[in-house]
Each structure stands twice: as structure tokens, then as C-alpha cells.
Amino acid sequence: MKYLKALLILTLPFLSHAQDRWQQRVEYYMEIDMDVEANQFAGDQTLKYFNNSPDTLDRVFFHLYYNAFQPGSMMDVRSRTLPDPDSRVKDRIYHLGEDEIGYHKIQSLKQDGKKLSYSIDGTVMIVDLKKPILPGQSTTFSMQFESQVPAQIRRTGRDNKEGVRFSMAQWFPKIAEYDRSGWHTHPYIAREFFSPWGDYEVKITIDSAYVVAATGVLQNPQEIGKGYSEATPSGEKLTYHYLAENVHDFVWAADEDYAHDVVQMREGLEFHYFYQKDTLVENWKDLQTYMKKALPFIEENFGEYAYPVYSVIQGGDGGMEYPMATLITGHRKLRSLVGVTIHEMMHSWYQMMLATNESYYAWMDEGFTTYSSNIVEDYLFNPHYPATNPHASNMRGYRKLVDSGKEEPLTTHSDMFSTNRAYLTAAYSKGAITVRQLEGIVGVENLRKGLLEYYKQWRFKHPDMIDFMRVIEKQSEIELDWYFDFWVKTTKSIDYGITQVYESKGKTNIHLQRVGEMPMPIDVKVTKKDGTETTYNIPLSLMRGAKPLAEEAERLTNWPWVYPYYTFEIEVPLDDIKTIEIDPEQYNADMDLKNNVYPFHSSSIELNGVIQE
């Protein structure tokens, strides 16, 4: 109950800001009995569903994710018909044998004790209700089901490439999200998830030879005893009892060779590490030191972690985030191990505590997570922090996609991109750049405060793009609808250039051009031969404001976005000027850097010490 009270205290500050945003709520109670030899389990689920909407519901939908791992499924066909399928999937589902596929078989389903009829369409179960759920009412579903754990292919499964026996993600029939846009019943094809928040009480009965790691707080460590930190001989079963409050999913993993370390991070927060004993143990120990250093920095810059535990669990097929936990592959060099852990943990902010609809706003999860993890890794590993741009690789990846002609708008549904490359670059790189460019538009400090305020106002509320935009607008007093209209809803790109520099009457005239279709405010830095620097800020008229300036900077008149050219004059003779540079901090994803610097060079220029070809 202390944990629940803490969450209630955390949510109070933003209720007044978003009190009109109703959302559904769930309470799951599940018991499963795992047969480790058959890779199957029997499940008993009781789900109390709260209809907080103004609508009467006469049917509901459940996700049956395991059904995706069958030959001929939508995930299988999509993977086999994409030009660049995920290398982990390809045609592997098509070749699964009967004992390797995944499935959920529903044995019984009732609503308040009365049997229900239903139909199954791949990974979605459509349930007709005996009694409609009226606004403000709740109902209880009871379900018995049998499931087979698929061979590890994507996120979930058994016997991954590192030998972890069970990576149990998307493992139970899960009710779909219903919000002001209606039901979200997208089939499981490749990527993202969207679910209502609630409380999960889960009991996992499994052979005592296995150590279990999971979302939530273990309620019976005294009963598990030695089994919680070290597997015991098989032949009997143990039941692990977990409670997770105010989460929208539940993951667990089990292996016979798990080591288990616990690190007290601060008062009220433990980090748990589960990794195979023959894995790079020294790296997993060093990881714990890095995470101890990272957490205070993360909480200072992005908000307090709201849960009492976080578990880093070896398993899965790369790195994937879940409430209070992540599954990551563990055979990595230290830098990679730290990097993937930081990235997956930052999802705790942007998907586990904020949780936008990833199907439509994957960039608000993956992109914001990439942006923040770039900064955290820069803090941990870069001796020159914070004097560098940690997002440079995302800029390069985005430019390459644009040059390829395969970019698609960020508004594209996550499963509907024409290529995996287009999705990955949009969600991760362009998503991160979305936030990086805001540093240049509203100012670094305004953006930092805005991210903290966004977290405080909208955690546990499923915010969308407009919610985020309004927080940053209020913090900065700058209008931003134009930015999201161009950057998110189109594929128009940014390119500014210096077209002409000349002296007239002892003053220097600087001519600029908006070459690309997307307008942006820009900074122009003039460096004199004596080493003195002045930055000139040119806002857009659309902004109805401008970012705060450093003491040595000057504000110029607004640049109306339809004008392709802009000229300004400075009271410095041309002979006294060493360089003139557009966007010296490289906030913007400018497509052609060669026209950003004067003196002009025919083949290459030097920016911040890096030769740009």
C-alpha cells in the first residue's frame, strides 16, 4: 500500500491539468502453471474492467499476441513481403513446426459469471457482451486459457540465441485500449502496443529449478527462499507472487542459470539484475556502477522514476522495454550493455509512465527515448560533456533516408511504413531530432524545463502530440503549430545556405537563402579574426516570439516563412571576418552543410572541428 500511496501522490499535481482526459482502468489477477518440458502453460485470468468513458460498451476486444507466431499469420506474411524485413524475423515464422509455434486457446470466457460468445481474427478476439458496460460501471471477466510459448523470434519466446529459456512478453490475453478515439484493435504485425493502466497481481508456478524475474514487487520472497537468487533442484514447483500497480503490461522471464543481484539505488528504489552465470559477469557488475551514476542525472533532467523496482533481465532478442523491467541480450561489450540498458530504461519515462499511442506516435516514445538516452550516455562516457552534440548520428541517419527518397511522414501508422528502414529512421532518428531542434527554437533551458513539466502533467495519462506541444508553448511563450505541421505531417526538409557576402561602406552584407521547403528560425555566428564571436538570431514570424539569447547574441527581424531570401548587415568590415556560419550548434537537420559556412569551399568545409564532405 505504501507503493500505491506514492503513486497517488505523484499523480495529484497533474489531475487539475488533465482532468477531462478520462481513461479506462483494469485490474488483472492471473495464475499460470508452466510446463517447462512442453513449453506450455495453463492460465486463469480474472479481469475487472472499469468503463470510465461516457460511452456504453456492448463488446470488447482482447489481443492474443502469441497467435502471430504461426505460419500464414499477418506478422509472417508482412515480414516475407517487405523489401527489408527485420533480420530477426524474415521467414522464420513460416518455417515453425507445431511444437515451435505460439498460440492462445481460450477454454472459457465469462462476464460476471455468464458465458460469453466470441470470435478470433488472428491476434484479436472480438467479444460480444451479455450485458453492456454503462458509463461509470465496471464488469468482471473470467477466462481460462492454454498457451504455447513460441520459439524465440521477436520479443517473446523460448530458448533465445543466448540460451535463456523463457522470455515471456505479450504472453497473456490482454484487453485492448478504448479511449476518446474509440477501440484500438490493431493486429500484432510487427511493432507497437497500447493498453490501459491498471494493477496486476500475478502468480507464476514453475519448476523450482528456475529463477524467475518479472514486472512488479515479489510478494512472497520468504516462500521462494533460495529460489529467488539461485535455482534449486527440479522435481517440485514454486509459485512466484507479484504485484504491480499502475502499469499497462506485465513481463517475466525464467532460466535455470540466472544470477540475481540487487542494488539499492536510493530510498524506495531497488534495481535488480538477472543474468546467466556464464555471461560476461564483469560487465554486468560494471553495468551496476554506471546505472548508479546515471539515475540521479536522469531524475534531475527528466523526472523521478515512479516505481519501487526496476529489473534488467537477460533475455529476448535485443532490447525491449516493459513496466519496471527490460529484456536485453547480455553477451555484449560493456559500452553496448550500458547503452542498451540506458535506452530501455528511458522508455520507463516515455512509454511506461507517459505512454503515447505508439501505433501513431512511435516517434514520441522511441524518439524521445533516443534523445534522452543520447544525453545520458554523453554524460556517462564523454569527457567533453556537455560541449558536443550527442545527436549527430541521428542527424546523419535521417539525411541518408531523405537522400534515398524513401522517407515517409511521422504520421504514418507504425505497421504501415513501406520499409523497415523508413520506420526505424522516423521513429528513432527523426523522433530524436524533433526534440533536438526544439532546443534551437525555444532555447535549451526552456526545452529542459518543458520536458520536466510534460512529464509532471501527463504521466499516466496517454498524452499525444498536441499535449506535448502545448506544454512547450506555455513554457517558452512561442507558437509551435507550424513546426509540427511541417516536421511531423510532411516530409519537407530543412536547408539554409549563405548565398553572398560582400562589403559596402565599411559594413558587411550577408545574404541567406531558404533552399529547403521547411522554414526554421536560424542562428548565424560571425567570428572575427581577433577571435571575438557574435551570434545573430533570426526568428520566424510564425513563432510570435523568440528564444532567450546569450549575452553576446543579437536579435534580428523576423523572417516570414514564404520569403526564400533574407539579407542583413553588420557593422564589421569584411576583412575583419574569419568565418560566418549558419546554425553553429547544429540544432537543425540541415540537409546540405556545405553552404552553411563562409568563406566558401568547393568540396569540403570544416564545422566544429569535423570535416564535412
C-alpha positions as CSV (number, residue, x, y, z in Angstrom):
1,M,0.0,0.0,0.0
2,K,2.9,2.4,0.5
3,Y,3.7,2.0,-3.2
4,L,0.1,2.8,-4.2
5,K,0.0,5.8,-1.9
6,A,3.3,7.1,-3.5
7,L,1.8,6.7,-7.0
8,L,-1.3,8.6,-5.9
9,I,0.8,11.4,-4.6
10,L,2.8,11.5,-7.8
11,T,-0.4,11.8,-9.9
12,L,-2.1,14.5,-7.9
13,P,-0.2,17.5,-9.4
14,F,-1.4,16.9,-12.9
15,L,-5.0,15.9,-12.3
16,S,-6.2,19.5,-12.5
17,H,-4.4,20.0,-15.8
18,A,-5.8,16.9,-17.5
19,Q,-9.0,16.2,-15.5
20,D,-11.1,16.0,-18.7
21,R,-9.0,13.2,-20.1
22,W,-10.9,10.1,-19.0
23,Q,-9.3,6.7,-19.4
24,Q,-10.3,3.1,-18.8
25,R,-8.8,1.1,-16.0
26,V,-8.1,-2.6,-15.4
27,E,-7.3,-4.9,-12.5
28,Y,-5.8,-8.2,-13.6
29,Y,-5.5,-11.3,-11.3
30,M,-3.7,-14.1,-13.1
31,E,-2.4,-17.5,-12.1
32,I,-0.4,-19.6,-14.5
33,D,1.1,-23.1,-14.3
34,M,4.1,-23.6,-16.5
35,D,5.1,-26.9,-18.0
36,V,8.7,-26.3,-18.8
37,E,9.1,-29.6,-20.7
38,A,6.3,-28.9,-23.1
39,N,6.8,-25.1,-23.2
40,Q,3.2,-24.6,-22.4
41,F,1.2,-23.1,-19.6
42,A,-2.4,-23.1,-18.3
43,G,-3.7,-19.7,-17.3
44,D,-6.6,-18.5,-15.1
45,Q,-7.4,-14.8,-15.6
46,T,-9.8,-12.5,-13.7
47,L,-10.1,-9.0,-15.1
48,K,-12.1,-6.3,-13.6
49,Y,-12.7,-3.6,-16.2
50,F,-13.7,-0.1,-15.3
51,N,-15.6,1.9,-18.0
52,N,-14.7,5.5,-17.2
53,S,-15.8,6.7,-20.6
54,P,-19.1,8.5,-21.4
55,D,-19.9,5.6,-23.8
56,T,-21.9,2.4,-23.4
57,L,-19.8,-0.6,-24.4
58,D,-21.6,-3.7,-25.9
59,R,-18.5,-5.5,-26.9
60,V,-14.8,-5.6,-26.0
61,F,-11.6,-6.8,-27.7
62,F,-8.6,-8.8,-26.5
63,H,-5.1,-9.1,-28.0
64,L,-3.9,-12.7,-28.5
65,Y,-0.3,-11.8,-29.3
66,Y,1.1,-15.4,-29.4
67,N,-1.2,-16.2,-32.4
68,A,1.2,-14.0,-34.5
69,F,3.8,-16.8,-34.3
70,Q,2.1,-19.1,-36.7
71,P,2.8,-19.7,-40.4
72,G,0.5,-17.6,-42.5
73,S,-0.1,-15.0,-39.8
74,M,-0.2,-11.3,-40.7
75,M,3.2,-10.9,-39.0
76,D,4.6,-13.8,-41.0
77,V,3.2,-12.6,-44.4
78,R,4.2,-8.9,-43.7
79,S,7.8,-10.0,-42.9
80,R,8.0,-12.1,-46.1
81,T,6.7,-9.3,-48.3
82,L,8.6,-6.3,-47.0
83,P,11.7,-5.4,-49.1
84,D,13.8,-5.1,-46.0
85,P,12.3,-7.3,-43.2
86,D,13.6,-7.4,-39.7
87,S,16.6,-9.7,-39.7
88,R,15.3,-11.4,-36.6
89,V,12.0,-12.4,-38.3
90,K,12.4,-12.8,-42.1
91,D,10.7,-16.1,-43.0
92,R,11.3,-17.8,-39.6
93,I,7.7,-17.8,-38.6
94,Y,6.7,-19.6,-41.9
95,H,9.0,-22.5,-41.0
96,L,7.9,-23.1,-37.4
97,G,6.9,-26.6,-36.5
98,E,3.8,-27.5,-34.4
99,D,5.8,-27.6,-31.2
100,E,7.5,-24.2,-32.1
101,I,4.5,-22.0,-32.9
102,G,2.8,-19.8,-30.4
103,Y,-0.9,-19.9,-29.6
104,H,-3.6,-18.9,-27.1
105,K,-6.5,-21.3,-26.8
106,I,-9.5,-19.9,-24.9
107,Q,-11.0,-22.6,-22.8
108,S,-13.8,-20.5,-21.2
109,L,-14.8,-16.8,-21.0
110,K,-17.4,-15.3,-18.8
111,Q,-18.7,-11.9,-17.9
112,D,-19.9,-11.6,-14.3
113,G,-20.3,-15.4,-14.2
114,K,-22.2,-15.6,-17.5
115,K,-20.7,-17.4,-20.5
116,L,-19.8,-15.1,-23.5
117,S,-19.6,-15.8,-27.2
118,Y,-16.6,-14.6,-29.1
119,S,-14.7,-14.9,-32.4
120,I,-11.0,-14.8,-33.1
121,D,-9.4,-13.0,-36.0
122,G,-5.7,-13.8,-35.9
123,T,-4.3,-11.9,-32.9
124,V,-7.6,-10.2,-32.0
125,M,-10.5,-11.7,-30.1
126,I,-13.9,-10.0,-30.5
127,V,-16.2,-10.5,-27.5
128,D,-20.0,-9.8,-27.6
129,L,-21.1,-8.9,-24.1
130,K,-24.1,-10.3,-22.3
131,K,-24.7,-7.1,-20.5
132,P,-23.5,-3.7,-21.9
133,I,-21.0,-1.8,-19.6
134,L,-22.6,1.5,-18.9
135,P,-20.6,4.7,-18.3
136,G,-19.1,4.7,-14.8
137,Q,-19.7,1.0,-14.3
138,S,-17.4,-2.0,-14.1
139,T,-17.6,-5.6,-15.0
140,T,-15.6,-8.7,-14.3
141,F,-14.3,-11.1,-17.0
142,S,-13.1,-14.6,-16.0
143,M,-11.1,-16.6,-18.5
144,Q,-9.3,-19.9,-18.6
145,F,-6.8,-20.3,-21.4
146,E,-3.9,-22.6,-22.6
147,S,-0.9,-21.2,-24.4
148,Q,2.2,-22.4,-26.1
149,V,5.4,-20.4,-25.9
150,P,6.8,-19.9,-29.4
151,A,10.4,-20.4,-30.3
152,Q,12.2,-17.0,-29.7
153,I,11.8,-14.9,-32.8
154,R,10.6,-11.4,-31.9
155,R,10.4,-10.1,-28.3
156,T,8.8,-13.1,-26.8
157,G,9.6,-16.8,-26.8
158,R,11.7,-19.7,-25.5
159,D,15.3,-20.6,-26.0
160,N,16.8,-17.3,-27.3
161,K,20.1,-17.2,-29.1
162,E,21.9,-16.8,-25.7
163,G,20.1,-19.8,-24.2
164,V,17.7,-18.1,-21.9
165,R,14.8,-20.5,-21.6
166,F,11.7,-18.2,-21.3
167,S,11.4,-14.5,-22.3
168,M,7.7,-14.0,-21.5
169,A,6.5,-10.8,-23.2
170,Q,3.0,-10.3,-24.6
171,W,2.2,-13.7,-23.0
172,F,-1.4,-13.3,-21.9
173,P,-4.8,-12.4,-23.4
174,K,-4.9,-8.6,-22.9
175,I,-7.8,-6.3,-23.2
176,A,-7.5,-3.6,-25.9
177,E,-7.4,0.1,-25.2
178,Y,-10.5,2.2,-25.6
179,D,-10.2,6.0,-25.5
180,R,-11.7,9.1,-26.9
181,S,-10.8,7.8,-30.4
182,G,-12.6,4.5,-29.8
183,W,-11.2,1.0,-29.7
184,H,-7.6,0.3,-30.7
185,T,-7.6,-3.2,-32.1
186,H,-4.6,-3.2,-34.4
187,P,-3.4,-6.8,-35.1
188,Y,0.1,-7.7,-33.9
189,I,2.1,-7.4,-37.1
190,A,5.5,-6.0,-36.0
191,R,5.8,-3.3,-33.5
192,E,4.0,-1.3,-31.0
193,F,1.5,-1.6,-28.1
194,F,-1.2,0.5,-26.4
195,S,-3.0,-0.6,-23.3
196,P,-5.0,0.8,-20.3
197,W,-3.3,1.3,-17.0
198,G,-4.1,-0.8,-14.0
199,D,-3.0,-3.2,-11.3
200,Y,-1.6,-6.6,-12.0
201,E,-1.5,-9.4,-9.4
202,V,0.3,-12.4,-11.0
203,K,1.2,-15.9,-9.6
204,I,3.6,-17.9,-11.7
205,T,4.0,-21.6,-10.8
206,I,7.1,-23.2,-12.3
207,D,9.7,-25.9,-11.8
208,S,11.9,-25.0,-8.8
209,A,15.0,-25.3,-11.0
210,Y,14.1,-21.9,-12.5
211,V,14.8,-18.4,-11.2
212,V,12.0,-16.0,-12.2
213,A,12.3,-12.3,-12.9
214,A,9.3,-10.1,-13.5
215,T,7.5,-6.8,-13.5
216,G,6.4,-5.7,-10.1
217,V,7.3,-6.5,-6.5
218,L,7.7,-10.0,-5.3
219,Q,5.2,-10.6,-2.5
220,N,6.5,-13.9,-1.1
221,P,10.3,-13.9,-1.1
222,Q,10.3,-15.9,2.2
223,E,8.3,-18.7,0.4
224,I,10.6,-18.7,-2.6
225,G,13.7,-18.6,-0.4
226,K,16.8,-19.7,-2.1
227,G,15.0,-20.0,-5.5
228,Y,14.8,-16.2,-5.8
229,S,18.5,-15.9,-6.1
230,E,19.6,-19.4,-7.1
231,A,17.8,-22.2,-8.8
232,T,17.2,-25.4,-6.7
233,P,17.0,-29.0,-8.0
234,S,14.0,-29.7,-10.2
235,G,11.2,-32.1,-9.2
236,E,8.9,-29.7,-7.4
237,K,7.3,-26.4,-8.2
238,L,7.4,-23.0,-6.7
239,T,4.9,-20.1,-7.0
240,Y,6.2,-16.6,-7.5
241,H,3.6,-14.0,-6.5
242,Y,4.0,-10.5,-7.9
243,L,2.1,-7.2,-7.5
244,A,2.5,-4.3,-10.0
245,E,0.4,-1.2,-9.5
246,N,-0.4,1.4,-12.2
247,V,1.2,-0.3,-15.1
248,H,-0.1,-1.2,-18.6
249,D,1.7,-4.5,-19.1
250,F,3.5,-7.3,-17.3
251,V,6.6,-9.2,-18.4
252,W,8.5,-12.1,-16.9
253,A,11.4,-14.4,-17.7
254,A,12.8,-17.6,-16.3
255,D,16.1,-19.5,-16.6
256,E,17.9,-22.2,-14.7
257,D,21.2,-20.3,-14.7
258,Y,20.2,-16.8,-13.6
259,A,22.4,-15.0,-11.2
260,H,20.5,-12.3,-9.3
261,D,22.0,-9.0,-7.9
262,V,20.1,-6.3,-6.0
263,V,21.3,-2.7,-5.8
264,Q,19.7,-0.1,-3.6
265,M,19.6,3.0,-5.8
266,R,18.0,5.4,-3.4
267,E,15.4,5.3,-0.7
268,G,12.4,3.4,-2.0
269,L,14.0,2.1,-5.2
270,E,15.9,-1.2,-5.9
271,F,17.4,-2.3,-9.2
272,H,17.5,-6.0,-9.8
273,Y,19.9,-7.6,-12.3
274,F,19.2,-11.1,-13.7
275,Y,21.9,-12.6,-16.0
276,Q,23.2,-16.0,-16.8
277,K,26.2,-17.0,-14.6
278,D,28.4,-17.8,-17.6
279,T,27.6,-14.4,-19.3
280,L,30.2,-11.6,-19.2
281,V,29.8,-11.3,-15.4
282,E,32.4,-8.5,-15.0
283,N,30.5,-6.3,-17.5
284,W,27.2,-6.9,-15.7
285,K,28.8,-5.9,-12.4
286,D,30.3,-2.8,-14.0
287,L,26.9,-2.0,-15.5
288,Q,25.5,-1.7,-12.0
289,T,28.1,1.1,-11.2
290,Y,27.2,3.0,-14.4
291,M,23.4,2.8,-13.6
292,K,24.1,4.0,-10.0
293,K,25.8,7.1,-11.6
294,A,23.2,7.6,-14.2
295,L,20.0,7.6,-12.1
296,P,20.4,10.9,-10.3
297,F,21.3,12.6,-13.6
298,I,18.2,11.1,-15.2
299,E,15.8,12.0,-12.5
300,E,17.2,15.6,-12.3
301,N,16.7,16.1,-16.0
302,F,13.7,14.0,-16.9
303,G,11.7,13.4,-13.8
304,E,11.5,11.0,-10.9
305,Y,11.2,7.3,-11.5
306,A,7.8,6.4,-10.0
307,Y,8.0,2.7,-9.2
308,P,9.8,0.9,-6.4
309,V,11.8,-1.6,-8.6
310,Y,13.4,-1.9,-12.0
311,S,14.8,-5.2,-13.3
312,V,17.4,-5.6,-16.0
313,I,16.8,-9.1,-17.3
314,Q,18.9,-11.1,-19.8
315,G,16.5,-12.4,-22.4
316,G,14.6,-11.6,-25.6
317,D,16.2,-10.7,-28.9
318,G,18.0,-7.4,-28.4
319,G,16.4,-4.8,-26.1
320,M,12.8,-4.2,-25.3
321,E,11.1,-2.2,-22.6
322,Y,8.4,-3.2,-20.2
323,P,6.9,-1.8,-17.0
324,M,9.6,-1.9,-14.2
325,A,11.8,-4.1,-16.4
326,T,13.6,-4.7,-19.7
327,L,14.7,-7.8,-21.6
328,I,18.1,-7.4,-23.2
329,T,20.6,-9.7,-24.7
330,G,23.6,-10.0,-22.4
331,H,26.6,-11.1,-24.5
332,R,27.8,-7.5,-25.1
333,K,30.8,-5.3,-24.6
334,L,30.4,-3.0,-21.6
335,R,29.6,0.1,-23.6
336,S,26.9,-1.7,-25.5
337,L,25.5,-3.2,-22.4
338,V,25.3,0.2,-20.7
339,G,23.9,1.8,-23.8
340,V,21.0,-0.6,-24.3
341,T,20.2,-0.6,-20.6
342,I,20.1,3.2,-20.6
343,H,17.9,3.3,-23.7
344,E,15.4,0.7,-22.4
345,M,15.3,2.3,-19.0
346,M,14.5,5.7,-20.5
347,H,11.4,4.1,-22.1
348,S,10.2,3.9,-18.5
349,W,9.6,7.7,-18.9
350,Y,8.3,7.9,-22.4
351,Q,6.3,4.7,-22.7
352,M,5.8,3.2,-19.2
353,M,4.9,6.4,-17.4
354,L,3.6,8.7,-20.3
355,A,2.6,6.0,-22.8
356,T,1.6,7.7,-26.0
357,N,-0.2,5.5,-28.5
358,E,2.9,4.0,-30.2
359,S,1.0,2.9,-33.2
360,Y,0.5,6.6,-34.2
361,Y,3.2,8.3,-32.1
362,A,6.1,5.9,-32.1
363,W,8.4,8.9,-32.5
364,M,7.1,10.3,-29.2
365,D,8.4,7.1,-27.5
366,E,11.3,5.9,-29.5
367,G,12.4,9.4,-30.5
368,F,12.1,11.0,-27.1
369,T,13.8,7.9,-25.6
370,T,16.7,8.2,-28.1
371,Y,17.1,11.9,-27.4
372,S,17.2,11.4,-23.7
373,S,19.5,8.3,-23.8
374,N,21.9,10.1,-26.1
375,I,22.2,12.8,-23.4
376,V,22.6,10.3,-20.6
377,E,25.3,8.3,-22.5
378,D,27.1,11.5,-23.3
379,Y,27.1,12.4,-19.6
380,L,28.5,8.9,-18.7
381,F,31.1,8.5,-21.4
382,N,32.1,11.8,-23.0
383,P,35.0,13.6,-21.2
384,H,33.9,16.8,-23.1
385,Y,30.3,16.7,-21.9
386,P,28.3,18.8,-22.5
387,A,30.3,20.6,-25.1
388,T,29.3,18.3,-28.0
389,N,26.3,17.3,-30.0
390,P,25.2,13.8,-28.9
391,H,22.6,13.6,-31.6
392,A,24.9,13.8,-34.6
393,S,24.4,10.1,-35.6
394,N,20.7,10.6,-35.7
395,M,21.2,13.6,-38.0
396,R,23.3,11.5,-40.4
397,G,20.8,8.7,-40.4
398,Y,17.9,11.0,-41.2
399,R,19.8,12.7,-44.0
400,K,20.6,9.4,-45.6
401,L,17.0,8.4,-45.6
402,V,15.9,11.7,-47.1
403,D,18.5,11.3,-49.8
404,S,17.3,7.8,-50.6
405,G,13.8,9.1,-51.4
406,K,12.2,6.6,-49.0
407,E,11.2,8.9,-46.2
408,E,7.5,8.8,-45.0
409,P,5.7,11.2,-42.7
410,L,5.8,10.7,-39.0
411,T,2.0,10.4,-39.1
412,T,2.3,7.0,-40.8
413,H,1.0,4.1,-38.6
414,S,3.9,2.2,-37.2
415,D,2.9,-1.0,-39.1
416,M,2.2,0.7,-42.4
417,F,5.6,2.1,-43.4
418,S,6.7,0.7,-46.7
419,T,10.1,-0.2,-45.4
420,N,11.6,-1.1,-42.0
421,R,14.3,1.5,-42.7
422,A,11.7,4.3,-43.1
423,Y,10.0,3.3,-39.8
424,L,13.2,2.9,-37.8
425,T,14.7,6.2,-39.0
426,A,11.4,8.0,-38.5
427,A,10.7,6.7,-35.0
428,Y,14.3,6.8,-33.6
429,S,16.3,9.4,-35.5
430,K,13.7,11.8,-36.7
431,G,11.9,11.5,-33.4
432,A,15.1,12.4,-31.5
433,I,15.7,15.3,-33.9
434,T,12.2,16.6,-33.2
435,V,13.3,17.3,-29.7
436,R,16.9,18.4,-30.5
437,Q,15.5,21.1,-33.0
438,L,13.2,22.4,-30.2
439,E,16.4,23.3,-28.3
440,G,17.2,25.7,-31.1
441,I,13.7,27.0,-31.4
442,V,12.7,27.7,-27.8
443,G,16.1,27.5,-26.1
444,V,17.9,24.7,-24.3
445,E,16.7,25.7,-20.8
446,N,13.1,26.2,-21.9
447,L,13.2,22.8,-23.5
448,R,14.6,21.1,-20.4
449,K,12.0,22.7,-18.2
450,G,9.3,21.8,-20.7
451,L,10.3,18.2,-20.7
452,L,10.1,18.0,-16.9
453,E,6.7,19.8,-17.0
454,Y,5.4,17.5,-19.7
455,Y,6.3,14.5,-17.5
456,K,4.7,16.0,-14.4
457,Q,1.5,17.0,-16.1
458,W,0.9,13.9,-18.3
459,R,2.4,10.9,-16.7
460,F,-0.1,8.0,-16.5
461,K,-2.4,9.9,-19.0
462,H,-1.5,8.7,-22.5
463,P,-0.6,12.2,-24.0
464,D,-0.4,12.9,-27.7
465,M,1.5,15.4,-29.9
466,I,-0.8,18.3,-29.1
467,D,-0.4,17.8,-25.3
468,F,3.4,17.9,-25.6
469,M,3.3,20.9,-28.0
470,R,1.1,22.9,-25.6
471,V,3.4,22.3,-22.6
472,I,6.4,23.6,-24.6
473,E,4.4,26.5,-25.9
474,K,3.4,27.6,-22.4
475,Q,6.9,27.2,-21.1
476,S,8.5,29.2,-24.0
477,E,5.7,31.5,-24.9
478,I,6.4,30.6,-28.6
479,E,3.8,29.2,-31.0
480,L,4.9,25.8,-32.4
481,D,2.0,24.5,-34.5
482,W,3.9,25.4,-37.7
483,Y,6.8,23.3,-36.6
484,F,4.8,20.1,-36.0
485,D,2.7,20.8,-39.2
486,F,5.9,20.8,-41.3
487,W,8.1,18.3,-39.5
488,V,5.6,15.7,-38.4
489,K,2.9,15.8,-41.1
490,T,5.1,16.2,-44.1
491,T,8.4,15.1,-45.5
492,K,9.6,18.7,-46.3
493,S,13.2,19.1,-45.3
494,I,15.4,21.9,-44.0
495,D,18.2,23.5,-45.9
496,Y,19.6,27.0,-45.4
497,G,22.6,28.5,-47.2
498,I,24.8,31.6,-47.4
499,T,24.5,32.8,-51.0
500,Q,26.5,36.0,-50.9
501,V,28.8,38.0,-48.6
502,Y,30.2,41.4,-49.6
503,E,31.3,44.7,-48.1
504,S,29.6,48.1,-48.6
505,K,30.7,51.3,-47.0
506,G,32.7,49.5,-44.3
507,K,29.9,47.1,-43.4
508,T,29.4,43.5,-44.3
509,N,26.2,42.4,-46.0
510,I,25.2,38.7,-45.6
511,H,22.6,37.1,-48.0
512,L,20.9,33.9,-46.9
513,Q,18.5,31.6,-48.7
514,R,15.9,29.1,-47.6
515,V,16.8,26.3,-50.0
516,G,14.6,23.6,-48.4
517,E,10.8,23.7,-48.2
518,M,10.7,23.7,-44.4
519,P,11.2,27.0,-42.6
520,M,13.1,27.3,-39.3
521,P,14.5,30.0,-37.1
522,I,18.2,30.1,-37.5
523,D,21.3,31.4,-35.8
524,V,24.2,32.9,-37.7
525,K,27.6,33.1,-36.0
526,V,30.2,35.7,-37.1
527,T,33.7,35.0,-35.9
528,K,36.2,37.8,-36.3
529,K,39.9,37.3,-37.0
530,D,40.6,38.6,-33.5
531,G,38.6,35.6,-32.1
532,T,35.5,37.5,-30.9
533,E,32.2,36.0,-31.8
534,T,28.7,37.3,-32.2
535,T,25.6,35.2,-32.9
536,Y,22.6,36.7,-34.7
537,N,19.2,35.1,-34.1
538,I,16.6,35.2,-36.9
539,P,13.2,34.1,-35.6
540,L,10.2,33.1,-37.9
541,S,7.2,35.3,-37.9
542,L,5.1,32.2,-37.3
543,M,6.6,31.8,-33.8
544,R,5.1,35.0,-32.4
545,G,8.1,35.1,-30.1
546,A,11.7,34.0,-29.8
547,K,14.1,32.0,-27.6
548,P,16.2,33.8,-24.9
549,L,19.5,34.9,-26.2
550,A,23.0,34.7,-24.7
551,E,24.6,38.0,-23.7
552,E,26.8,38.1,-26.8
553,A,23.9,37.4,-29.2
554,E,21.8,39.8,-31.2
555,R,18.2,39.5,-32.4
556,L,17.4,40.4,-36.0
557,T,14.0,41.0,-37.6
558,N,11.7,38.1,-38.2
559,W,11.9,36.0,-41.5
560,P,8.5,35.5,-43.0
561,W,8.4,31.8,-43.9
562,V,7.2,32.3,-47.5
563,Y,10.3,34.5,-48.3
564,P,13.1,32.4,-49.8
565,Y,15.7,35.1,-49.2
566,Y,16.9,37.2,-46.2
567,T,19.6,39.9,-46.0
568,F,21.2,41.6,-43.0
569,E,24.1,44.0,-42.5
570,I,26.6,44.0,-39.7
571,E,28.9,46.9,-38.7
572,V,32.1,44.9,-39.3
573,P,34.4,45.2,-42.3
574,L,34.6,42.1,-44.4
575,D,38.4,42.0,-44.0
576,D,37.9,41.6,-40.2
577,I,35.8,38.5,-40.6
578,K,37.2,35.0,-40.3
579,T,34.1,32.9,-40.7
580,I,30.3,33.2,-41.0
581,E,28.4,30.0,-40.1
582,I,24.7,29.1,-40.1
583,D,23.4,27.1,-37.2
584,P,26.8,26.7,-35.4
585,E,25.4,24.4,-32.7
586,Q,23.8,22.2,-35.4
587,Y,20.4,22.1,-33.9
588,N,18.7,21.7,-37.2
589,A,18.8,18.7,-39.6
590,D,20.1,20.9,-42.4
591,M,20.4,18.7,-45.5
592,D,23.4,20.5,-47.0
593,L,26.1,21.7,-44.7
594,K,28.5,22.8,-47.4
595,N,26.5,26.0,-48.0
596,N,26.4,26.9,-44.3
597,V,29.8,28.4,-43.9
598,Y,31.7,31.4,-45.5
599,P,34.4,31.5,-46.8
600,F,33.0,29.2,-49.4
601,H,34.8,26.0,-50.3
602,S,34.3,23.9,-53.4
603,S,34.4,20.4,-51.9
604,S,34.6,20.5,-48.1
605,I,34.1,22.7,-45.1
606,E,35.1,22.4,-41.5
607,L,32.4,22.5,-38.9
608,N,33.2,22.3,-35.2
609,G,36.4,20.6,-36.0
610,V,34.8,18.0,-38.3
611,I,35.4,17.9,-42.0
612,Q,32.0,17.7,-43.8
613,E,32.3,16.3,-47.3
